Every structure is written in structure tokens, then in C-alpha cells.
Amino acid sequence: MEISLVAEDKEHQAIDKSLHKAPTLPFSNSCVSFQKENAIQEVEPRPPHEALFLVLVYLPLFELLAMSEVCVSLRDAVHKDVLPWLNIIVQRPLSLRLSDEILMKITSKANGRLKTLALMNCLRITDDGLQSVIDTNHHINKLYIPGCTGLTPEGVIRAVKTLSEHHSLKSLRINGVYNIKREDLETLRAYFQMNLSQKEQQRQQLIPFKYRNSPVFRNDESDPMIDVDICPKCNDVRMVHECPRDTCKRKEELVSMACRGCNLCIPRCEQCGRCTLQSEEVEETGCGDTLCSECWLQLPKCNFCNRPYCTQHNNRQYRDSSSSGFVCDTCREIY
């Protein structure tokens, strides 16, 4: 019995000695990378860079709301500072979700100092919701509500009347609001005239509205106060454009040959705004819009059908990494 116990002790001692003498293996690359990852994860969190707080004022509304969810310090900076909320511009994708309650909550952060309110195609905004914002923000000088089909002419007139009483409103965009008549437009102009001198009134009568094919918000001080006018062709209240073609400008002296009018009466190039009354100048596009020959030649074409997209619809281009061009929607379904 004693002999067997002594033998077992010797075996254990031999195993321990072999383990101590075993050479140490070098770390593999995977182990080193694993250690580096752990070291990166163990770094203590730090506050955001000071430059981010300066950028908040220039961020669009969607990015501003997203920035408030990053950390506590940015959340406090977004919600407690008034400067980022002085110019509220609502575009896609927020425009489809915006309601009267959400609009009131967002505009309340300006503490009554709101200067620009741009609601681009906000279908759920009503007259009461807009008026609630106007009643608490009398310093709005730019009111842009194009495509807000939930508004009525009466609601727009009431909002403009409130702002004109405080002599603040300088620019109005209402294209796309339904059922605006000639009488409504004249009423809106009358409220604007209250805030302008005679010299400014004469200047506004000479400013044509520039043609643009972009549905996003644009702030151009050279534009007229109201974006709609009475079309000389159909007498409806729509956006009326001046033709940039030099030959057409000379023809405007003759009323019968003038190409000044809305898009329904005067077909225009979607890219540059020139009239396309001459059928030989109209070119086919992949998006179905009208282009003049000059703009058609300058735009990139589909690899199969040789048709371009206008700038407004170039996001519909399908690009493959193996080729330099793009494929339109129609050719992509066929090929």
C-alpha cells in the first residue's frame, strides 16, 4: 500500500515539473486583435466635441431631432437652446407625419421668436393648427405652406392678416393650396401692401417668379412676395413663370405671342424653364417630363434606351458598379 502511494506522488511531481518546463507559446494575431478590441471597448466615454454644438443651428429639422437622441449633453443643447428653432423647415420624410399637435410642440421651442415657418407638403396641417402657431409667433417673416392640402384659403387669409397686423410677414408661398380664387389673392396682396412703401410696391410688380424644378425648400430674396399669380391664359391662380428665352422676351410686347403663363397653359422644359411650344424641340425622358434639346444633350442617358432623367428624378437611376452609366426603371424591368 505504501509503495503504491509513493509511486503516485512521484507521478504527480513529474507532471508538475513538465508543466513548469513547457515553453511559452507566442500570441497569435487573432489574440492580439482581440486584446485591441477589448482595449477600445474599455475606453471611457467622453462628451461630444464642442464643434457639434455650433453645428446644431444649421441642421435641418430631421437631423436636429436625431442629434437630440445621441447623448444627454446634445439632448439638453437641442431642447434648451432657442437658436436651432428660430427657422423651422419641415420636409420629407417628416412632412408626411406632421400633425397639428406635433407642429405646436416643435414651434413652442422658439419661445415666440419664430422667424421662418416652412411646411412643405404637410398634408395633415389644418387651419386651426396653423393659426395656433401664428397666434404665439407674431415675428414670422417667411410663411411657406406649399402643397398643404389640409389648409383652406380662409385659413391662409386669417394667418396672413394676423402677421400683417404686426408688420412682420415679407414672403408667402401657397402654391398647391386648393381653391384659391382671384378674390383671395387680391385680399392677400392687400394685406402685404400695408407693410410696404410705394417704392417697394412698384419693385414687387416687376419681379418675375423664377422657374424651378425642385420641390425642396429654397429661400431666394429676389423672388416676389407671393409665389402665385393670375395666369394670363386661363385666369386661374397658379405659379406663373417668365420664359428665360431671349427671343420670347422680345415677343412679350405682343400679348397674343407672349409665353408667360402657368405650366398647364405653357409647356416648359423641366430643367431650364424655357417654353417648348415648338414640337421639334421636345425630347423624351425616362421620367416622362419635358426637356428641351439643349438640356437633353447635357444630361446623362440610360445605357439601353438613351433617355435621361431630369434633375428632380435622378434618384431613380439604377447604377451598377460594373458599368459607368445607369439604367432607367423601364429598361431595368425589361433587361
C-alpha positions in Angstrom: 0.0 0.0 0.0 2.8 2.4 0.9 4.7 1.5 -2.2 1.6 2.5 -4.4 1.2 5.8 -2.7 4.8 6.7 -3.1 4.6 5.8 -6.8 1.5 8.1 -7.3 3.3 11.0 -5.6 6.3 10.6 -7.9 4.0 10.7 -11.0 2.3 13.9 -9.8 5.7 15.5 -9.2 6.8 14.5 -12.7 3.7 16.0 -14.3 4.1 19.3 -12.4 7.8 19.6 -13.5 6.9 19.0 -17.1 4.2 21.7 -17.0 6.7 24.2 -15.5 9.3 23.4 -18.1 6.8 23.7 -21.0 7.8 26.6 -23.4 5.5 29.6 -23.5 3.8 29.9 -27.0 3.7 33.4 -28.6 0.4 35.2 -29.0 -1.2 34.8 -32.4 -2.5 37.7 -34.5 -6.1 36.8 -33.5 -5.3 37.1 -29.8 -3.6 40.5 -30.4 -6.6 41.8 -32.3 -8.9 40.5 -29.6 -6.9 42.4 -27.0 -7.0 45.6 -29.0 -10.8 45.3 -29.4 -11.1 44.9 -25.6 -8.9 47.9 -25.1 -11.1 50.0 -27.5 -14.2 49.0 -25.7 -12.7 49.8 -22.3 -12.1 53.5 -23.2 -14.2 55.8 -21.0 -17.0 57.8 -22.8 -16.3 61.4 -23.4 -18.5 64.4 -24.1 -19.0 65.3 -27.8 -16.7 67.8 -29.4 -17.5 71.4 -28.9 -17.9 71.9 -32.7 -21.0 69.8 -32.7 -22.8 72.3 -30.6 -22.0 75.1 -33.1 -23.4 73.0 -36.0 -26.8 72.5 -34.3 -28.1 75.8 -35.6 -27.6 74.9 -39.2 -29.0 71.3 -39.1 -32.3 70.5 -40.9 -35.2 69.5 -38.6 -34.8 65.8 -39.2 -31.1 65.8 -38.3 -31.7 68.1 -35.4 -34.2 65.7 -33.8 -31.9 62.8 -34.5 -29.0 64.6 -32.8 -31.0 65.1 -29.7 -31.1 61.3 -29.2 -27.3 60.8 -29.3 -26.4 61.7 -25.7 -27.6 63.7 -22.7 -25.4 66.8 -23.4 -26.7 67.1 -27.0 -30.2 66.4 -26.0 -30.0 69.3 -23.5 -28.4 71.6 -26.1 -31.1 70.9 -28.6 -34.1 71.3 -26.3 -32.8 74.2 -24.2 -31.3 76.4 -26.8 -33.6 78.7 -28.8 -31.4 79.3 -31.8 -31.9 76.0 -33.6 -35.7 76.5 -33.5 -35.9 80.0 -35.0 -36.2 78.7 -38.6 -38.3 75.6 -38.8 -38.4 73.8 -42.2 -40.4 70.6 -42.4 -39.6 68.5 -45.5 -39.8 64.8 -46.3 -39.9 62.4 -44.5 -41.3 64.4 -41.6 -43.9 66.2 -43.7 -46.0 63.1 -44.1 -46.1 62.6 -40.3 -46.5 66.1 -39.1 -49.8 66.9 -37.3 -51.2 70.0 -35.6 -50.1 68.7 -32.1 -46.6 67.9 -33.2 -46.2 71.2 -35.0 -47.3 73.1 -31.9 -44.9 71.2 -29.8 -42.0 71.9 -32.2 -42.7 75.6 -32.6 -43.1 76.1 -28.9 -39.3 75.6 -28.5 -38.8 79.0 -30.2 -40.5 80.8 -27.3 -42.5 83.1 -29.6 -39.4 84.1 -31.6 -40.0 82.0 -34.7 -38.9 83.7 -37.9 -39.4 81.2 -40.7 -42.1 78.5 -40.9 -41.8 76.3 -44.0 -44.2 73.4 -44.2 -43.5 71.6 -47.4 -46.4 69.3 -48.5 -47.6 68.8 -44.9 -51.0 67.2 -45.7 -52.2 66.9 -42.1 -51.9 70.5 -41.0 -55.3 72.3 -40.6 -56.3 75.9 -40.4 -56.7 75.7 -36.6 -53.2 74.2 -36.2 -51.6 76.9 -38.4 -53.4 79.7 -36.6 -52.4 78.4 -33.2 -48.7 78.7 -34.3 -49.3 82.2 -35.8 -51.0 83.4 -32.6 -48.0 82.6 -30.5 -45.3 83.7 -33.0 -46.0 87.2 -34.3 -42.5 87.7 -35.7 -42.7 85.2 -38.6 -41.5 86.9 -41.7 -41.4 83.9 -44.1 -44.5 81.6 -44.2 -44.1 78.8 -46.7 -47.0 76.3 -46.9 -46.9 74.9 -50.5 -48.8 71.6 -51.0 -50.5 71.8 -47.6 -53.8 70.5 -48.9 -55.4 70.4 -45.5 -55.5 74.2 -45.5 -58.2 76.4 -46.9 -58.0 79.9 -48.5 -59.9 81.3 -45.5 -57.3 79.8 -43.1 -54.4 81.3 -45.1 -56.0 84.7 -45.2 -56.6 84.6 -41.4 -52.9 83.7 -40.8 -51.6 86.4 -43.1 -54.0 89.0 -41.6 -52.6 88.2 -38.1 -49.0 88.6 -39.2 -49.7 91.8 -41.2 -51.1 93.4 -38.2 -47.6 93.1 -36.6 -45.8 94.2 -39.8 -43.6 91.1 -39.9 -44.6 89.0 -42.9 -42.4 89.5 -46.0 -42.7 86.3 -48.0 -45.6 83.9 -48.7 -45.6 80.6 -50.6 -49.1 79.0 -51.1 -48.8 77.0 -54.3 -50.7 73.8 -54.0 -53.3 75.1 -51.6 -56.7 74.2 -53.1 -59.5 76.6 -54.2 -57.6 79.9 -54.1 -59.6 82.3 -56.2 -58.8 85.7 -57.7 -60.6 87.4 -54.8 -58.5 85.5 -52.2 -55.2 86.5 -54.0 -56.3 90.2 -54.1 -57.1 90.0 -50.3 -53.6 88.6 -49.6 -52.0 91.3 -51.7 -53.9 94.0 -49.8 -52.5 92.8 -46.5 -49.0 92.8 -48.0 -49.4 96.3 -49.3 -49.9 97.6 -45.7 -46.3 96.7 -44.8 -44.6 98.1 -48.0 -43.8 101.6 -49.1 -44.8 102.8 -52.5 -41.2 102.2 -53.9 -41.3 98.6 -52.7 -44.7 98.0 -54.2 -43.5 99.1 -57.6 -40.4 96.9 -57.3 -42.5 93.8 -56.5 -44.7 94.3 -59.6 -41.6 94.0 -61.8 -40.2 90.8 -60.2 -41.0 87.6 -62.2 -41.0 84.3 -60.4 -38.1 82.1 -61.5 -38.8 78.7 -62.7 -37.5 75.8 -60.5 -38.0 72.1 -60.9 -37.0 71.3 -57.3 -39.8 70.6 -54.7 -37.5 71.3 -51.7 -37.3 74.5 -49.7 -35.5 77.4 -51.3 -35.0 80.9 -49.9 -34.3 83.4 -52.6 -34.6 87.1 -51.6 -35.1 88.0 -55.3 -38.4 86.2 -55.6 -41.7 88.1 -55.3 -43.6 88.2 -52.0 -46.3 85.7 -53.2 -45.4 82.8 -55.4 -48.7 82.5 -57.2 -50.3 84.9 -59.7 -53.2 85.1 -62.1 -52.4 83.2 -65.3 -53.0 85.5 -68.3 -54.1 82.4 -70.4 -56.6 80.6 -68.1 -57.2 83.3 -65.4 -56.6 80.7 -62.7 -54.4 81.3 -59.6 -51.2 79.3 -60.2 -47.5 79.8 -60.4 -46.8 82.0 -63.4 -43.3 81.9 -64.9 -41.5 84.1 -67.3 -39.7 82.4 -70.2 -35.9 82.8 -69.9 -35.5 82.5 -73.7 -34.3 85.8 -75.2 -36.5 85.6 -78.3 -39.5 85.1 -76.1 -38.7 88.2 -74.0 -38.8 90.3 -77.2 -42.2 88.8 -78.2 -43.8 89.6 -74.8 -44.6 93.1 -76.2 -47.3 91.3 -78.2 -49.8 89.8 -75.8 -51.0 87.2 -78.3 -47.5 85.8 -78.7 -46.3 86.0 -75.1 -45.4 82.7 -73.5 -45.9 83.9 -69.9 -48.3 81.6 -68.1 -48.7 78.6 -65.8 -47.4 75.1 -66.5 -50.7 73.9 -67.7 -51.0 76.6 -70.4 -47.4 76.9 -71.4 -45.4 73.6 -71.6 -41.9 74.2 -70.4 -38.6 72.4 -70.1 -38.4 70.8 -66.7 -34.7 71.6 -66.4 -34.4 75.2 -67.5 -37.9 76.6 -67.8 -37.9 77.5 -71.4 -41.1 77.2 -73.3 -41.4 74.2 -75.6 -44.2 75.4 -77.9 -42.2 74.1 -80.9 -42.7 70.4 -81.0 -39.4 69.7 -82.7 -37.6 70.8 -79.5 -39.3 68.4 -77.2 -37.2 65.3 -76.2 -38.2 62.1 -74.5 -37.1 61.3 -70.9 -37.1 58.3 -68.7 -39.3 60.1 -66.1 -41.9 61.4 -68.6 -41.0 65.1 -68.1 -40.4 67.5 -70.9 -36.9 68.6 -71.8 -35.6 70.9 -74.5 -32.9 69.7 -76.8 -30.1 71.7 -75.1 -30.8 70.3 -71.7 -31.4 66.8 -73.1 -27.9 66.7 -74.6 -26.3 67.8 -71.3 -27.8 65.1 -69.1 -26.5 61.5 -68.7 -28.5 58.9 -70.6 -29.7 55.3 -69.9 -27.3 52.7 -71.2 -30.1 50.9 -73.1 -32.8 53.4 -74.3 -30.6 56.5 -74.3 -33.1 58.6 -72.4 -32.1 60.9 -69.5 -33.7 61.7 -66.2 -34.3 65.3 -65.2 -32.5 66.6 -62.1 -35.6 66.2 -60.0 -35.9 62.5 -60.7 -32.2 61.5 -61.0 -32.6 59.5 -57.7 -34.5 56.9 -59.8 -31.3 55.9 -61.7 -30.1 52.4 -61.1 -26.3 52.3 -61.2 -24.2 49.1 -61.3 -20.6 49.1 -60.1 -19.6 47.1 -63.2 -20.6 49.9 -65.6 -20.1 53.7 -65.7 -23.7 54.7 -66.7 -27.1 53.9 -65.3 -30.3 52.0 -66.2 -33.8 53.6 -66.1 -36.8 51.9 -64.4 -38.3 50.7 -67.7 -35.1 49.1 -69.1 -34.4 47.5 -65.7 -37.7 45.6 -65.8 -37.1 44.5 -69.4 -33.4 43.5 -69.2 
